Amino acid sequence: MNKGALKAIGAIMVIFAIIYALVGALALCGVLSNVLPGHERQEILIVALGYAVALLSLICGIVCIKGAAGAAKFFGLIFVILSLASLLYQQFAHDTFSIVDCFAMCFGVIIYSTAKSIQKNI
């Protein structure tokens, strides 16, 4: 597998980060409702985890675009763990499910597996 796939998912991650941050900001302002569970009630942990995922996806996207497989693998793993924490907290504490965090976790798995494959082929 070449680094083209890693760069493509990196571009998707940068776009994801921008959209996630904008939607989160609009939900906090009260413009959007029921898009991101917990943002409307401005729960500190959910908002912090959400923006951590957005910031990490921006950093991870840039690393992937640069083609650094080792760093991308690390950030992909951290991304999966943080997204999973956000999903589990929302599910158990509030009986809600965030499809955005589910996508984030899937993107992290894709980044991790792609970067691992690149490292094996080097």
Backbone as CSV, one residue per row, in Angstrom:
resi,resn,N_x,N_y,N_z,CA_x,CA_y,CA_z,C_x,C_y,C_z
1,MET,0.859,-1.177,0.000,0.000,0.000,0.000,0.903,1.238,0.000
2,ASN,0.572,2.216,-0.817,1.401,3.401,-0.893,0.902,4.493,0.044
3,LYS,1.619,5.591,0.053,1.260,6.682,0.950,0.107,7.520,0.415
4,GLY,-0.364,7.222,-0.792,-1.495,7.955,-1.361,-2.770,7.776,-0.550
5,ALA,-3.001,6.576,-0.077,-4.185,6.316,0.745,-4.109,7.073,2.062
6,LEU,-2.901,7.133,2.638,-2.717,7.860,3.892,-2.945,9.353,3.688
7,LYS,-2.471,9.878,2.563,-2.675,11.302,2.270,-4.152,11.607,2.017
8,ALA,-4.856,10.700,1.373,-6.283,10.906,1.104,-7.086,10.925,2.400
9,ILE,-6.835,9.976,3.285,-7.558,9.977,4.560,-7.145,11.178,5.410
10,GLY,-5.915,11.649,5.230,-5.477,12.864,5.921,-6.280,14.075,5.484
11,ALA,-6.537,14.186,4.188,-7.354,15.294,3.684,-8.780,15.201,4.218
12,ILE,-9.306,13.994,4.278,-10.649,13.793,4.833,-10.673,14.196,6.310
13,MET,-9.605,13.888,7.027,-9.547,14.227,8.454,-9.509,15.741,8.686
14,VAL,-8.809,16.463,7.843,-8.765,17.924,7.977,-10.156,18.503,7.746
15,ILE,-10.846,18.023,6.725,-12.214,18.479,6.453,-13.138,18.099,7.604
16,PHE,-12.982,16.879,8.123,-13.779,16.411,9.261,-13.571,17.317,10.473
17,ALA,-12.331,17.697,10.735,-12.023,18.554,11.891,-12.703,19.910,11.770
18,ILE,-12.651,20.485,10.592,-13.259,21.803,10.384,-14.776,21.728,10.546
19,ILE,-15.385,20.724,9.931,-16.842,20.577,10.034,-17.262,20.281,11.467
20,TYR,-16.532,19.396,12.147,-16.865,19.036,13.530,-16.782,20.258,14.441
21,ALA,-15.735,21.067,14.279,-15.579,22.258,15.111,-16.677,23.288,14.825
22,LEU,-17.025,23.472,13.557,-18.088,24.423,13.215,-19.448,23.967,13.739
23,VAL,-19.754,22.698,13.546,-21.041,22.180,14.036,-21.090,22.249,15.562
24,GLY,-19.978,21.930,16.230,-19.926,22.028,17.691,-20.118,23.452,18.181
25,ALA,-19.497,24.403,17.498,-19.649,25.806,17.885,-21.095,26.273,17.676
26,LEU,-21.697,25.874,16.567,-23.094,26.239,16.316,-24.033,25.596,17.330
27,ALA,-23.734,24.358,17.733,-24.565,23.689,18.742,-24.425,24.376,20.094
28,LEU,-23.209,24.801,20.441,-23.015,25.508,21.709,-23.726,26.853,21.723
29,CYS,-23.775,27.514,20.571,-24.455,28.811,20.472,-25.970,28.667,20.453
30,GLY,-26.461,27.466,20.255,-27.895,27.240,20.233,-28.518,27.343,18.849
31,VAL,-27.689,27.485,17.828,-28.209,27.587,16.460,-28.709,26.232,15.977
32,LEU,-27.983,25.166,16.288,-28.372,23.810,15.925,-28.788,23.072,17.185
33,SER,-29.767,22.218,17.072,-30.165,21.443,18.240,-30.182,19.958,17.891
34,ASN,-29.807,19.152,18.847,-29.794,17.690,18.753,-28.876,17.144,17.666
35,VAL,-27.842,17.883,17.308,-26.882,17.396,16.328,-25.757,16.651,17.035
36,LEU,-25.193,17.262,18.044,-24.145,16.638,18.846,-24.662,16.510,20.277
37,PRO,-24.975,15.303,20.700,-25.535,15.129,22.045,-24.605,15.693,23.114
38,GLY,-25.151,16.471,24.020,-24.377,17.041,25.116,-23.922,18.454,24.856
39,HIS,-23.767,18.840,23.610,-23.321,20.199,23.308,-24.409,21.223,23.639
40,GLU,-25.669,20.856,23.423,-26.746,21.800,23.692,-26.849,22.106,25.185
41,ARG,-26.571,21.092,25.990,-26.604,21.289,27.448,-25.270,21.814,27.961
42,GLN,-24.313,21.945,27.069,-22.972,22.456,27.356,-22.310,21.689,28.507
43,GLU,-22.392,20.367,28.424,-21.740,19.538,29.418,-20.242,19.553,29.166
44,ILE,-19.517,19.882,30.191,-18.084,20.148,30.076,-17.320,18.957,29.502
45,LEU,-17.544,17.752,30.009,-16.785,16.595,29.555,-17.073,16.271,28.093
46,ILE,-18.324,16.317,27.696,-18.672,16.014,26.311,-18.100,17.062,25.364
47,VAL,-18.202,18.320,25.737,-17.665,19.391,24.891,-16.145,19.284,24.813
48,ALA,-15.492,19.011,25.937,-14.030,18.878,25.937,-13.586,17.691,25.087
49,LEU,-14.243,16.552,25.235,-13.907,15.395,24.412,-14.180,15.671,22.934
50,GLY,-15.267,16.354,22.643,-15.603,16.674,21.262,-14.558,17.562,20.612
51,TYR,-14.138,18.592,21.308,-13.135,19.493,20.721,-11.744,18.879,20.734
52,ALA,-11.487,17.977,21.665,-10.218,17.243,21.626,-10.172,16.349,20.384
53,VAL,-11.292,15.728,20.064,-11.371,14.904,18.860,-11.194,15.778,17.617
54,ALA,-11.806,16.951,17.592,-11.667,17.850,16.441,-10.224,18.326,16.280
55,LEU,-9.584,18.715,17.370,-8.198,19.172,17.306,-7.267,18.040,16.914
56,LEU,-7.485,16.893,17.491,-6.652,15.743,17.165,-6.835,15.313,15.717
57,SER,-8.052,15.422,15.201,-8.260,15.048,13.802,-7.564,16.027,12.868
58,LEU,-7.482,17.286,13.250,-6.742,18.256,12.444,-5.249,17.931,12.440
59,ILE,-4.700,17.668,13.613,-3.279,17.317,13.725,-3.003,16.013,12.987
60,CYS,-3.852,15.035,13.197,-3.685,13.734,12.556,-3.785,13.860,11.039
61,GLY,-4.700,14.686,10.562,-4.831,14.900,9.133,-3.586,15.512,8.523
62,ILE,-3.000,16.469,9.205,-1.779,17.100,8.713,-0.625,16.107,8.698
63,VAL,-0.524,15.304,9.746,0.533,14.285,9.805,0.356,13.276,8.666
64,CYS,-0.879,12.882,8.416,-1.139,11.920,7.342,-0.817,12.515,5.972
65,ILE,-1.156,13.772,5.772,-0.860,14.426,4.494,0.645,14.511,4.269
66,LYS,1.398,14.726,5.336,2.857,14.762,5.212,3.433,13.383,4.924
67,GLY,2.686,12.333,5.214,3.110,10.976,4.887,3.970,10.307,5.938
68,ALA,3.987,10.822,7.148,4.768,10.226,8.230,3.986,9.064,8.826
69,ALA,4.312,7.854,8.390,3.532,6.673,8.785,3.637,6.372,10.281
70,GLY,4.813,6.537,10.860,4.972,6.244,12.291,4.140,7.167,13.160
71,ALA,4.201,8.454,12.866,3.415,9.422,13.633,1.923,9.250,13.366
72,ALA,1.559,8.940,12.128,0.152,8.729,11.789,-0.417,7.528,12.542
73,LYS,0.393,6.489,12.668,-0.044,5.299,13.408,-0.312,5.656,14.866
74,PHE,0.581,6.429,15.466,0.415,6.860,16.859,-0.841,7.717,17.014
75,PHE,-1.005,8.724,16.144,-2.166,9.600,16.243,-3.466,8.853,15.936
76,GLY,-3.421,7.892,15.027,-4.603,7.088,14.742,-5.053,6.302,15.965
77,LEU,-4.092,5.742,16.687,-4.420,4.991,17.902,-4.997,5.904,18.985
78,ILE,-4.379,7.056,19.184,-4.887,8.018,20.165,-6.290,8.482,19.768
79,PHE,-6.483,8.675,18.474,-7.774,9.105,17.949,-8.849,8.066,18.250
80,VAL,-8.530,6.800,18.064,-9.482,5.724,18.357,-9.838,5.711,19.844
81,ILE,-8.843,5.811,20.692,-9.085,5.761,22.133,-9.943,6.936,22.590
82,LEU,-9.632,8.135,22.114,-10.390,9.321,22.517,-11.825,9.277,21.993
83,SER,-12.004,8.848,20.767,-13.353,8.744,20.201,-14.166,7.676,20.919
84,LEU,-13.531,6.566,21.240,-14.222,5.507,21.974,-14.632,5.987,23.363
85,ALA,-13.758,6.741,24.021,-14.099,7.295,25.336,-15.308,8.213,25.240
86,SER,-15.351,9.036,24.220,-16.479,9.941,24.034,-17.768,9.157,23.757
87,LEU,-17.669,8.135,22.898,-18.848,7.310,22.602,-19.371,6.599,23.845
88,LEU,-18.473,5.988,24.587,-18.894,5.247,25.784,-19.474,6.165,26.844
89,TYR,-18.857,7.327,27.048,-19.378,8.258,28.052,-20.792,8.702,27.692
90,GLN,-20.996,9.060,26.437,-22.327,9.502,26.031,-23.347,8.375,26.136
91,GLN,-22.930,7.162,25.781,-23.868,6.042,25.813,-24.274,5.692,27.242
92,PHE,-23.299,5.594,28.138,-23.615,5.156,29.495,-24.142,6.271,30.382
93,ALA,-23.662,7.486,30.185,-24.096,8.578,31.054,-25.403,9.220,30.596
94,HIS,-25.665,9.213,29.290,-26.816,9.959,28.787,-27.716,9.172,27.851
95,ASP,-27.430,7.905,27.632,-28.217,7.080,26.714,-28.375,7.726,25.335
96,THR,-27.292,8.308,24.843,-27.293,8.901,23.504,-26.160,8.283,22.690
97,PHE,-26.275,8.398,21.396,-25.254,7.888,20.495,-24.883,8.986,19.516
98,SER,-23.597,9.219,19.346,-23.123,10.245,18.430,-22.512,9.581,17.199
99,ILE,-23.181,9.741,16.079,-22.676,9.169,14.837,-21.373,9.850,14.429
100,VAL,-21.203,11.106,14.798,-19.983,11.837,14.474,-18.787,11.197,15.180
101,ASP,-18.940,10.860,16.441,-17.856,10.196,17.166,-17.619,8.783,16.633
102,CYS,-18.671,8.143,16.168,-18.514,6.821,15.566,-17.688,6.914,14.284
103,PHE,-17.977,7.915,13.452,-17.164,8.147,12.253,-15.727,8.449,12.635
104,ALA,-15.544,9.238,13.681,-14.196,9.594,14.122,-13.412,8.347,14.524
105,MET,-14.061,7.453,15.230,-13.394,6.224,15.635,-13.048,5.367,14.418
106,CYS,-13.955,5.294,13.468,-13.680,4.525,12.243,-12.517,5.126,11.459
107,PHE,-12.460,6.442,11.367,-11.338,7.100,10.695,-10.022,6.779,11.399
108,GLY,-10.040,6.756,12.721,-8.832,6.418,13.476,-8.356,5.011,13.190
109,VAL,-9.289,4.073,13.092,-8.933,2.686,12.773,-8.339,2.600,11.368
110,ILE,-8.932,3.324,10.425,-8.412,3.326,9.055,-7.005,3.902,9.015
111,ILE,-6.787,4.992,9.727,-5.459,5.615,9.747,-4.441,4.676,10.373
112,TYR,-4.796,4.084,11.493,-3.869,3.168,12.175,-3.507,1.991,11.271
113,SER,-4.513,1.365,10.668,-4.229,0.179,9.853,-3.460,0.543,8.580
114,THR,-3.771,1.675,7.972,-3.056,2.102,6.772,-1.599,2.422,7.097
115,ALA,-1.371,3.143,8.179,-0.004,3.493,8.575,0.802,2.241,8.955
116,LYS,0.140,1.301,9.617,0.816,0.044,9.980,1.191,-0.734,8.742
117,SER,0.301,-0.754,7.754,0.595,-1.442,6.499,1.767,-0.792,5.766
118,ILE,1.806,0.525,5.781,2.914,1.250,5.140,4.232,0.936,5.833
119,GLN,4.209,0.892,7.155,5.432,0.600,7.910,5.932,-0.823,7.615
120,LYS,5.016,-1.774,7.439,5.428,-3.150,7.147,6.081,-3.253,5.775
121,ASN,5.621,-2.431,4.830,6.141,-2.505,3.472,7.456,-1.753,3.272
122,ILE,7.838,-0.981,4.249,9.082,-0.206,4.109,10.286,-1.072,4.343
